[in-house]
Amino acid sequence: MSTLTRSAASANGTARAPSSSRKEWLPEALLWFVTTLLIGAHQGTVLTLAFPVLAILTGLWLYFKSPARYIGFMWWLWFLSPEVRRLADWSKGSFTPTSLIQVAPLAVTMISGLSLLRYYKLLAQRRGLPVLLVLLGLIYAFLVGVMSSGPLAATYDLANWLYPILIGFHIMAHTRQYPKYRDTIVNTFIWGMLVMGGYGLVQFFIMPQWDALWMLGSQMNSQGDPVPMGVRVFSTMNSSGPFAFAMMGAMVFVMAATHRVRWIAAALGFFAFALSLVRSTWGGWVIALLIQLVKSNNKVRVRIVASAVLLAGLCVPLLAVGPVAERMQARLTTIVNLNDDQSYAARNEFYATFAKTAFTDVSGEGMGATGTSTKLSNDGGQLGQYGNFDSGVMNIPFVLGWPGTLLYMSGIIWLVTRAVLASFKLRNDKFVSACMSLSLATFAMLVFTNSLVGTGGLLLFMSVFSILSAVHYEKINRARMSNHTLSFHGGTD
């Protein structure tokens, strides 16, 4: 009788699956359809107001109806919202210094904070204790920041430090849905790489008018010149740095994907990744590949080497001709000849002059002291003294102080260590292997930038908590199978 019941339930579940799936993707499709419609109708002002509202409503819908798909939607917003903002400005015919569209990805990501409120009891469990340490460190820095930089700047900065760990906690809270999260993450990054890699090449060789308008208006001189073959590719994202991080993650996930388009996506992504000219992420990608080679079995190693050779065969000839070759050669030369590298010299000088300040400020400057948030504490709306902070190693103690750094980094190191040890229990899981290599590579990049916040932080915490969820999911399944076996034998005795 139980077999018949399970069969009927399975049949009903199969019948309901298309309807359920349709409900999940319909709000997303509606958002992008309305966005495309408003862009085509040159209704930039309406789009600027409507997009964040629709995005937040869609995010809330997905959070409750499909927590795994919510993660994919969140990533698509980070991928595409900057381009939507540029198209909205172009539709209006003028650059907008501050656009409400910029709020959409951050607001939707912060929805994951509901998981912290709903599943706060996890913080008292062993797997939640590292998160508690991280949160305590951030709360300390926030309180200091409110007093030193003001509540607005401190709150904005807190959100940037907080949302990566909230996404990680959200994944941990839904461990039983791990397969859905795994598939959603891989799907999002493969298709995201296809879209952003392809558009990145269009941007480099053609330079669309809306991207040129944004570069001129925002005075993003670090991104090159707004002319064909004169730009450091940032594709649909805010700048070349976050874009390179996203491409690095996507290329690592290629080894865990089974999509037919993955090699086309990888070729486009690799080409655009190279043209972003972000050396730190180049190094991070190499580290991730080396870790995958060391951890994988011989069969997977052959696949990784073959994939690297295939990508090199497709892309290196294209990167070795014309103006592309000149830009690549100039950037690669700075890696070999560090004496001629102005960026390296500036970073060395920064380390030498600022190290004492960063490591002797016991209480810390608090949230709002560095980065974009300094605009909110300045009357003129300009970046503050430490608006451009090019070192994660210095940024963490400078902002968090000794108490905050001790709590925050203890939690981070605990999480990363647990993830690395847990990954050895699932040696044959390609997704776990990709997550481990990506998390370690991102953590290693702290020398160059604060990779624990922003796109880097999302990659790190998503990867770490995906590994921990995979192991916990396997543990739950083993316990379920064991109980099923015991009940089966108990019924036949």
C-alpha positions as CSV (number, residue, x, y, z in Angstrom):
1,M,0.0,0.0,0.0
2,S,2.8,2.4,0.9
3,T,4.4,1.7,-2.5
4,L,1.2,2.7,-4.3
5,T,1.0,5.8,-2.2
6,R,4.6,6.8,-3.0
7,S,3.9,6.1,-6.7
8,A,0.8,8.3,-6.7
9,A,2.6,11.1,-4.8
10,S,5.4,10.9,-7.3
11,A,2.9,11.1,-10.2
12,N,1.2,14.1,-8.6
13,G,4.5,15.7,-8.0
14,T,5.5,15.2,-11.6
15,A,2.2,16.7,-12.7
16,R,2.6,19.8,-10.5
17,A,6.3,20.3,-11.3
18,P,5.8,22.3,-14.6
19,S,3.2,24.5,-12.9
20,S,5.4,25.1,-9.9
21,S,8.4,25.8,-12.1
22,R,6.4,28.3,-14.2
23,K,5.3,30.2,-11.1
24,E,9.0,30.4,-10.0
25,W,10.4,31.9,-13.3
26,L,7.3,34.0,-14.3
27,P,8.1,37.0,-12.0
28,E,11.7,37.1,-13.2
29,A,10.6,36.9,-16.8
30,L,8.1,39.7,-16.2
31,L,10.7,41.9,-14.6
32,W,13.1,41.6,-17.5
33,F,10.3,41.9,-20.1
34,V,9.1,45.2,-18.5
35,T,12.7,46.4,-18.3
36,T,13.3,45.7,-22.0
37,L,9.9,47.3,-22.9
38,L,10.8,50.6,-21.0
39,I,14.3,50.7,-22.6
40,G,12.8,50.2,-26.0
41,A,10.2,53.0,-25.3
42,H,13.0,55.3,-24.1
43,Q,11.3,55.7,-20.7
44,G,14.5,56.0,-18.7
45,T,12.9,58.0,-15.8
46,V,10.1,55.4,-15.4
47,L,12.6,52.6,-15.5
48,T,14.8,54.2,-12.9
49,L,11.8,54.2,-10.5
50,A,10.1,51.0,-11.5
51,F,13.1,48.6,-11.7
52,P,14.2,48.6,-8.0
53,V,10.6,48.2,-6.9
54,L,9.9,45.3,-9.3
55,A,13.2,43.7,-8.5
56,I,12.6,43.8,-4.7
57,L,9.1,42.4,-5.1
58,T,10.5,39.6,-7.4
59,G,13.2,38.9,-4.8
60,L,10.7,38.6,-2.0
61,W,8.5,36.3,-4.1
62,L,11.4,34.0,-4.9
63,Y,12.8,34.1,-1.4
64,F,9.6,32.5,0.0
65,K,8.5,30.4,-3.1
66,S,11.9,29.2,-4.3
67,P,14.9,30.0,-2.0
68,A,17.4,28.4,-4.4
69,R,16.2,30.3,-7.4
70,Y,16.3,33.5,-5.3
71,I,20.1,33.0,-5.2
72,G,20.3,32.9,-9.0
73,F,18.1,36.0,-9.3
74,M,20.3,37.8,-6.9
75,W,23.4,37.1,-9.0
76,W,21.6,38.2,-12.2
77,L,20.8,41.5,-10.6
78,W,24.5,42.0,-9.7
79,F,25.4,41.0,-13.3
80,L,22.9,43.2,-15.2
81,S,21.7,46.1,-13.0
82,P,24.6,48.4,-13.8
83,E,23.9,48.0,-17.5
84,V,20.2,48.6,-16.9
85,R,21.2,51.8,-15.1
86,R,23.4,52.9,-18.1
87,L,20.6,52.2,-20.6
88,A,18.1,54.2,-18.4
89,D,20.5,57.2,-18.4
90,W,21.0,56.9,-22.2
91,S,17.2,56.7,-22.7
92,K,16.9,60.0,-20.7
93,G,19.8,61.5,-22.7
94,S,21.9,62.4,-19.6
95,F,24.1,60.9,-17.0
96,T,22.6,60.5,-13.5
97,P,25.3,60.6,-10.7
98,T,23.2,58.6,-8.3
99,S,20.5,56.2,-9.7
100,L,17.9,54.2,-7.7
101,I,18.7,51.2,-9.9
102,Q,21.9,50.9,-8.0
103,V,19.9,50.0,-4.9
104,A,18.2,47.0,-6.5
105,P,20.9,44.3,-6.2
106,L,21.9,45.3,-2.7
107,A,18.3,45.5,-1.5
108,V,17.4,42.1,-3.0
109,T,20.6,40.5,-1.5
110,M,19.7,41.9,1.9
111,I,16.4,40.1,1.7
112,S,18.5,37.0,2.7
113,G,18.7,38.6,6.2
114,L,15.2,37.2,6.8
115,S,16.9,33.8,7.0
116,L,18.9,35.1,9.9
117,L,15.7,36.1,11.7
118,R,13.8,32.9,10.8
119,Y,16.6,30.5,11.6
120,Y,18.5,32.3,14.3
121,K,18.7,29.2,16.4
122,L,21.3,27.8,13.9
123,L,23.7,30.4,15.5
124,A,23.8,28.3,18.7
125,Q,24.7,25.1,16.8
126,R,28.3,24.2,16.0
127,R,27.9,25.0,12.3
128,G,26.5,28.4,13.1
129,L,29.1,29.6,15.7
130,P,31.6,30.9,13.1
131,V,28.8,33.1,11.7
132,L,28.0,34.4,15.2
133,L,31.7,35.5,15.6
134,V,31.6,37.2,12.2
135,L,28.4,39.1,13.1
136,L,29.8,40.2,16.5
137,G,32.9,41.6,14.8
138,L,30.7,43.6,12.3
139,I,28.4,44.8,15.0
140,Y,31.4,46.2,17.0
141,A,32.7,48.0,13.9
142,F,29.3,49.4,13.2
143,L,28.9,50.9,16.6
144,V,32.3,52.5,16.3
145,G,31.4,53.7,12.8
146,V,28.2,55.4,13.9
147,M,30.2,57.5,16.3
148,S,33.1,58.3,14.0
149,S,31.5,58.5,10.5
150,G,27.8,58.9,11.2
151,P,24.9,56.5,11.0
152,L,24.2,56.8,7.3
153,A,27.8,56.0,6.2
154,A,28.2,53.3,8.8
155,T,24.9,51.6,7.8
156,Y,25.7,51.6,4.1
157,D,29.2,50.2,4.8
158,L,27.7,47.6,7.2
159,A,25.4,46.4,4.4
160,N,28.4,45.8,2.1
161,W,30.3,43.8,4.7
162,L,27.1,42.0,5.8
163,Y,25.4,40.8,2.7
164,P,27.9,38.1,1.7
165,I,27.7,36.4,5.0
166,L,23.9,36.6,4.9
167,I,23.8,34.8,1.6
168,G,26.1,32.1,3.0
169,F,23.8,31.7,6.1
170,H,20.8,31.5,3.8
171,I,22.4,28.6,1.9
172,M,23.2,26.9,5.2
173,A,19.7,27.3,6.5
174,H,18.3,25.5,3.4
175,T,20.7,22.5,3.5
176,R,18.0,20.1,2.6
177,Q,17.6,21.8,-0.8
178,Y,21.4,21.6,-1.6
179,P,21.0,19.9,-5.0
180,K,18.7,22.8,-6.1
181,Y,21.2,25.4,-4.9
182,R,24.1,23.6,-6.7
183,D,22.2,23.4,-10.0
184,T,21.1,27.0,-9.7
185,I,24.5,28.4,-9.0
186,V,26.2,26.5,-11.8
187,N,23.4,27.4,-14.3
188,T,23.6,31.1,-13.3
189,F,27.3,31.3,-13.7
190,I,27.5,29.4,-17.0
191,W,24.7,31.5,-18.7
192,G,26.0,34.6,-17.0
193,M,29.4,34.0,-18.5
194,L,27.9,33.5,-21.9
195,V,25.9,36.8,-21.7
196,M,28.6,38.9,-20.0
197,G,31.5,37.5,-22.0
198,G,29.7,38.0,-25.3
199,Y,28.7,41.6,-24.3
200,G,32.2,42.3,-23.0
201,L,33.6,41.7,-26.5
202,V,31.0,43.9,-28.0
203,Q,31.9,46.6,-25.5
204,F,35.6,46.3,-26.3
205,F,35.4,46.3,-30.1
206,I,32.4,48.6,-30.6
207,M,31.9,50.6,-27.3
208,P,28.1,51.2,-27.1
209,Q,27.0,54.8,-26.6
210,W,25.4,54.1,-23.2
211,D,28.6,52.7,-21.9
212,A,30.6,55.6,-23.2
213,L,28.1,58.1,-21.7
214,W,28.5,56.4,-18.3
215,M,32.3,56.4,-18.5
216,L,32.4,60.1,-19.3
217,G,29.8,61.0,-16.7
218,S,31.3,59.0,-13.9
219,Q,34.9,59.9,-14.8
220,M,36.0,56.3,-14.6
221,N,39.5,57.0,-15.9
222,S,40.8,53.7,-14.4
223,Q,38.6,51.9,-17.0
224,G,40.5,53.3,-20.0
225,D,39.1,55.4,-22.7
226,P,35.4,55.2,-23.9
227,V,36.4,54.3,-27.5
228,P,36.6,50.9,-29.3
229,M,39.6,48.9,-28.2
230,G,40.5,51.5,-25.6
231,V,38.5,50.2,-22.6
232,R,39.3,47.7,-19.9
233,V,36.3,45.5,-20.3
234,F,33.7,45.7,-17.5
235,S,30.8,44.3,-19.6
236,T,27.4,44.7,-17.9
237,M,28.9,45.3,-14.4
238,N,30.0,48.4,-12.5
239,S,33.7,48.2,-13.3
240,S,36.4,45.7,-14.4
241,G,37.1,44.5,-10.9
242,P,33.7,43.0,-10.0
243,F,33.4,41.7,-13.6
244,A,36.8,39.9,-13.4
245,F,35.7,38.4,-10.1
246,A,32.5,37.1,-11.6
247,M,34.3,35.7,-14.7
248,M,36.9,34.0,-12.4
249,G,34.1,32.3,-10.5
250,A,32.3,31.3,-13.7
251,M,35.4,29.8,-15.3
252,V,36.1,27.7,-12.1
253,F,32.5,26.4,-12.2
254,V,32.9,25.3,-15.9
255,M,34.5,22.0,-14.6
256,A,31.3,21.3,-12.6
257,A,28.9,22.1,-15.5
258,T,27.4,19.7,-18.0
259,H,25.8,22.4,-20.3
260,R,26.4,22.1,-24.0
261,V,27.2,25.8,-24.2
262,R,29.8,25.7,-21.5
263,W,32.8,25.8,-23.8
264,I,31.3,28.6,-25.9
265,A,30.6,30.5,-22.7
266,A,34.1,29.7,-21.4
267,A,35.8,31.0,-24.6
268,L,33.8,34.2,-24.6
269,G,34.3,34.6,-20.8
270,F,38.1,33.9,-21.0
271,F,38.6,36.5,-23.8
272,A,36.6,39.1,-21.9
273,F,38.3,38.2,-18.6
274,A,41.7,38.7,-20.2
275,L,40.6,42.1,-21.7
276,S,39.5,43.3,-18.2
277,L,43.2,43.6,-17.4
278,V,42.7,42.8,-13.7
279,R,45.9,41.0,-12.7
280,S,44.8,40.0,-9.2
281,T,41.9,37.9,-10.6
282,W,44.2,36.5,-13.2
283,G,46.4,35.2,-10.3
284,G,43.3,34.1,-8.4
285,W,42.1,32.0,-11.4
286,V,45.6,30.4,-11.7
287,I,45.5,29.5,-7.9
288,A,42.0,28.0,-8.3
289,L,43.1,25.9,-11.2
290,L,46.2,24.6,-9.4
291,I,44.1,23.7,-6.3
292,Q,41.7,21.8,-8.5
293,L,44.6,20.0,-10.1
294,V,46.0,19.0,-6.8
295,K,42.7,17.9,-5.3
296,S,41.2,16.1,-8.3
297,N,41.7,12.5,-9.5
298,N,43.7,11.8,-12.7
299,K,40.6,11.7,-14.9
300,V,39.5,15.2,-13.8
301,R,43.1,16.5,-14.0
302,V,43.2,15.5,-17.7
303,R,39.9,17.4,-18.2
304,I,41.3,20.5,-16.5
305,V,44.5,20.4,-18.6
306,A,42.6,19.7,-21.8
307,S,40.2,22.6,-21.0
308,A,43.1,25.0,-20.4
309,V,44.7,23.9,-23.7
310,L,41.4,24.3,-25.6
311,L,40.8,27.8,-24.2
312,A,44.4,28.8,-24.9
313,G,44.1,27.5,-28.5
314,L,40.8,29.4,-29.0
315,C,41.8,32.7,-27.4
316,V,45.5,33.2,-27.4
317,P,45.7,33.7,-31.2
318,L,43.0,36.4,-30.9
319,L,44.8,38.0,-28.0
320,A,48.1,38.1,-29.9
321,V,47.1,40.4,-32.8
322,G,46.6,44.1,-33.3
323,P,45.7,46.6,-30.5
324,V,44.6,43.7,-28.3
325,A,48.1,42.3,-28.3
326,E,49.6,45.7,-27.4
327,R,47.3,46.1,-24.3
328,M,47.9,42.5,-23.2
329,Q,51.6,42.7,-23.6
330,A,51.8,46.0,-21.7
331,R,49.8,44.5,-18.8
332,L,51.7,41.2,-18.8
333,T,55.1,43.1,-18.8
334,T,54.2,44.8,-15.6
335,I,53.9,41.4,-13.9
336,V,57.5,40.5,-14.9
337,N,59.1,43.9,-14.6
338,L,57.7,45.1,-11.2
339,N,60.1,48.0,-11.1
340,D,58.2,49.6,-14.0
341,D,54.8,48.9,-12.5
342,Q,53.3,52.1,-11.1
343,S,50.5,50.2,-9.4
344,Y,52.9,47.9,-7.7
345,A,55.1,50.8,-6.6
346,A,52.0,52.7,-5.2
347,R,50.9,49.6,-3.3
348,N,54.3,49.1,-1.8
349,E,54.4,52.8,-0.7
350,F,50.9,52.5,0.7
351,Y,51.9,49.4,2.7
352,A,55.1,51.1,4.0
353,T,53.4,54.3,5.1
354,F,50.0,53.0,6.3
355,A,50.9,49.7,8.0
356,K,51.7,51.4,11.3
357,T,48.4,53.3,11.3
358,A,46.3,50.2,10.4
359,F,47.8,47.8,12.9
360,T,48.2,50.2,15.9
361,D,44.7,51.7,15.8
362,V,43.3,49.3,18.5
363,S,39.7,50.5,18.5
364,G,39.5,50.8,14.7
365,E,37.9,53.6,12.6
366,G,34.6,51.6,12.2
367,M,32.2,51.2,9.4
368,G,32.0,54.1,6.9
369,A,35.7,55.0,7.2
370,T,36.8,53.5,3.8
371,G,35.4,53.0,0.3
372,T,32.3,54.4,-1.4
373,S,30.6,54.9,2.0
374,T,32.9,57.9,2.7
375,K,30.8,59.9,0.2
376,L,28.0,59.8,2.7
377,S,30.0,61.4,5.4
378,N,31.4,64.2,3.3
379,D,29.4,67.4,2.6
380,G,30.5,67.5,-1.0
381,G,29.5,63.9,-1.8
382,Q,33.1,63.2,-2.8
383,L,35.2,60.2,-1.8
384,G,36.9,60.7,1.6
385,Q,40.6,60.4,2.5
386,Y,40.4,56.6,2.4
387,G,37.9,56.3,-0.4
388,N,40.3,54.2,-2.5
389,F,41.6,51.5,-0.3
390,D,43.7,49.0,-2.2
391,S,44.4,46.4,0.4
392,G,42.3,43.9,2.2
393,V,45.0,43.1,4.7
394,M,45.1,46.8,5.8
395,N,41.4,47.5,5.4
396,I,40.2,44.8,7.9
397,P,42.2,45.9,11.0
398,F,41.8,49.6,10.1
399,V,38.0,49.4,9.9
400,L,37.3,46.6,12.5
401,G,40.0,47.4,15.0
402,W,41.6,44.7,17.1
403,P,38.5,43.4,18.8
404,G,36.4,43.3,15.6
405,T,39.3,41.8,13.6
406,L,39.8,39.0,16.1
407,L,36.1,38.1,16.1
408,Y,35.6,38.5,12.3
409,M,38.8,36.7,11.2
410,S,38.4,33.9,13.7
411,G,34.9,33.2,12.2
412,I,36.2,33.4,8.6
413,I,39.2,31.2,9.3
414,W,37.1,28.7,11.1
415,L,34.6,28.6,8.2
416,V,37.3,28.2,5.6
417,T,39.1,25.5,7.5
418,R,35.9,23.5,8.1
419,A,35.1,23.8,4.4
420,V,38.5,22.6,3.3
421,L,38.4,19.6,5.7
422,A,34.8,18.8,4.7
423,S,35.7,18.9,1.0
424,F,37.9,15.8,1.4
425,K,34.8,13.8,2.4
426,L,33.3,14.5,-1.1
427,R,36.4,14.0,-3.3
428,N,34.4,13.1,-6.4
429,D,32.0,16.0,-6.2
430,K,33.1,18.4,-9.0
431,F,30.9,21.2,-7.6
432,V,32.5,20.9,-4.1
433,S,36.0,20.8,-5.7
434,A,35.2,24.0,-7.6
435,C,33.8,25.7,-4.5
436,M,36.9,24.8,-2.5
437,S,39.4,26.1,-5.1
438,L,37.3,29.3,-5.6
439,S,37.1,30.0,-1.9
440,L,40.8,29.5,-1.2
441,A,41.7,31.6,-4.3
442,T,39.4,34.4,-3.2
443,F,40.8,34.4,0.3
444,A,44.4,34.5,-1.0
445,M,43.5,37.7,-2.9
446,L,43.1,39.6,0.3
447,V,46.7,40.8,-0.3
448,F,45.4,42.9,-3.3
449,T,41.9,43.9,-2.3
450,N,39.3,43.2,0.4
451,S,37.9,40.1,-1.2
452,L,35.6,39.4,1.8
453,V,33.1,42.1,0.7
454,G,31.3,42.8,-2.6
455,T,31.5,40.3,-5.5
456,G,34.5,38.6,-4.0
457,G,32.8,38.1,-0.6
458,L,29.7,36.7,-2.3
459,L,31.9,34.2,-4.1
460,L,33.8,33.2,-1.0
461,F,30.8,32.8,1.4
462,M,28.6,31.1,-1.3
463,S,31.4,28.6,-2.0
464,V,32.2,27.9,1.7
465,F,28.6,27.4,2.7
466,S,27.9,25.3,-0.4
467,I,30.6,22.9,0.7
468,L,29.3,22.7,4.3
469,S,25.8,22.3,3.0
470,A,26.9,19.5,0.7
471,V,28.5,17.5,3.6
472,H,25.5,18.1,5.9
473,Y,23.1,17.1,3.1
474,E,25.0,13.8,2.7
475,K,25.0,13.3,6.4
476,I,21.2,13.8,6.5
477,N,20.7,11.3,3.6
478,R,22.9,8.7,5.3
479,A,20.8,9.0,8.5
480,R,17.6,8.8,6.5
481,M,18.8,5.7,4.6
482,S,19.9,4.1,7.9
483,N,16.5,4.8,9.5
484,H,14.8,3.4,6.5
485,T,16.8,0.2,6.6
486,L,16.2,-0.2,10.3
487,S,12.4,0.2,9.9
488,F,12.4,-2.1,6.9
489,H,14.2,-4.9,8.8
490,G,12.1,-4.2,11.9
491,G,8.9,-4.7,9.8
492,T,10.0,-8.1,8.5
493,D,11.3,-9.6,11.8
